[in-house]
């Protein structure tokens, strides 16, 4: 299923399977955007090995081991796919979420930065 999402003055088209789209909507309505992105979308869009290699290990380094601070980057287009779906659902307003406490407010730069930090 191809979905064209209007983002401000531009539009982006992303492909989602029907199951991913409907499951994302259900999870968004019940748990909110952060849980939907973190627990479902990130695992649907990226393979497990991509996630493993793109995130730095949270364990301590061995003595004498150098921390390069570099990790492979996740594909930017697929990151936008996740953010655009979240943006689309958030733009539906409070009616899209079962509890008003889960609603983040209208989409803005701070909301986008928060979602990028929390989900990706």
C-alpha positions as CSV (number, residue, x, y, z in Angstrom):
1,X,0.0,0.0,0.0
2,X,1.5,3.3,-1.0
3,X,0.6,6.3,1.2
4,X,1.3,9.9,0.2
5,X,1.7,12.0,3.3
6,X,1.5,15.8,3.1
7,X,4.4,17.3,5.1
8,X,4.0,21.1,5.2
9,X,4.3,22.3,1.6
10,X,5.8,19.1,0.3
11,X,4.6,15.5,0.1
12,X,6.4,12.2,0.5
13,X,5.2,8.8,-0.6
14,X,6.0,5.7,1.5
15,X,5.1,2.1,1.0
16,X,3.5,0.2,4.0
17,X,1.9,-3.2,4.0
18,X,-1.7,-3.1,5.1
19,X,-1.0,-5.1,8.3
20,X,1.8,-2.7,9.4
21,X,-0.5,0.3,8.8
22,X,-3.5,-1.0,10.7
23,X,-1.4,-2.4,13.5
24,X,0.4,1.0,13.8
25,X,-2.9,2.8,14.0
26,X,-4.3,0.4,16.6
27,X,-1.1,0.7,18.8
28,X,-1.1,4.5,18.4
29,X,-4.7,4.7,19.6
30,X,-4.0,2.5,22.6
31,X,-0.5,3.3,23.7
32,X,0.5,6.6,22.0
33,X,3.1,7.6,19.5
34,X,6.3,6.8,21.4
35,X,5.3,3.2,22.3
36,X,4.1,2.7,18.7
37,X,7.3,3.9,17.2
38,X,9.7,2.3,19.7
39,X,8.0,-1.1,20.2
40,X,6.5,-1.7,16.8
41,X,7.5,0.6,13.9
42,X,11.2,0.5,14.4
43,X,11.2,-3.3,14.4
44,X,8.9,-3.4,11.3
45,X,11.0,-1.0,9.2
46,X,14.5,-2.0,10.2
47,X,16.0,-5.5,10.4
48,X,17.3,-6.7,13.7
49,X,21.0,-6.8,12.5
50,X,20.7,-3.2,11.3
51,X,19.5,-2.0,14.7
52,X,22.2,-4.0,16.5
53,X,25.0,-2.5,14.4
54,X,23.6,1.0,14.4
55,X,23.3,1.4,18.1
56,X,26.3,1.6,20.3
57,X,26.6,-1.0,23.0
58,X,25.6,0.2,26.5
59,X,28.1,-1.9,28.3
60,X,31.4,-0.7,29.7
61,X,34.5,-0.8,27.5
62,X,37.4,-3.0,28.6
63,X,40.4,-1.2,29.9
64,X,42.6,-0.1,27.1
65,X,39.8,-0.2,24.5
66,X,39.2,2.9,22.6
67,X,35.7,4.3,22.2
68,X,35.4,5.5,18.6
69,X,32.0,6.9,19.3
70,X,30.9,5.9,15.9
71,X,28.1,3.6,15.0
72,X,26.6,2.8,11.6
73,X,23.8,5.1,10.8
74,X,20.3,3.9,10.1
75,X,18.9,4.5,6.6
76,X,17.7,8.1,6.6
77,X,14.8,7.4,4.2
78,X,13.4,4.7,6.5
79,X,13.8,7.0,9.5
80,X,11.6,9.6,7.6
81,X,9.1,6.8,6.9
82,X,8.7,6.3,10.6
83,X,8.6,10.0,11.5
84,X,6.1,10.7,8.7
85,X,3.7,8.0,9.8
86,X,3.9,9.4,13.4
87,X,3.4,12.9,12.1
88,X,0.4,11.8,10.1
89,X,-1.2,10.1,13.1
90,X,-0.4,13.0,15.5
91,X,-1.9,15.5,13.0
92,X,-5.3,13.8,13.5
93,X,-5.5,15.5,16.9
94,X,-6.7,14.2,20.2
95,X,-9.5,12.2,18.5
96,X,-6.8,9.7,17.2
97,X,-5.6,8.8,20.7
98,X,-7.7,7.1,23.4
99,X,-6.2,9.1,26.3
100,X,-5.6,12.9,25.9
101,X,-2.4,12.5,28.1
102,X,-0.8,10.6,25.2
103,X,-1.4,13.4,22.7
104,X,1.7,15.4,22.1
105,X,0.1,18.5,20.6
106,X,0.3,19.8,17.1
107,X,3.4,18.7,15.1
108,X,6.3,21.1,15.5
109,X,10.1,21.1,15.4
110,X,10.3,20.4,19.2
111,X,7.9,17.5,18.8
112,X,9.9,16.1,15.9
113,X,13.1,16.3,17.8
114,X,11.5,14.6,20.8
115,X,10.1,11.8,18.6
116,X,13.5,11.4,16.8
117,X,15.2,11.1,20.2
118,X,12.6,8.8,21.8
119,X,11.9,6.5,18.9
120,X,15.0,6.5,16.6
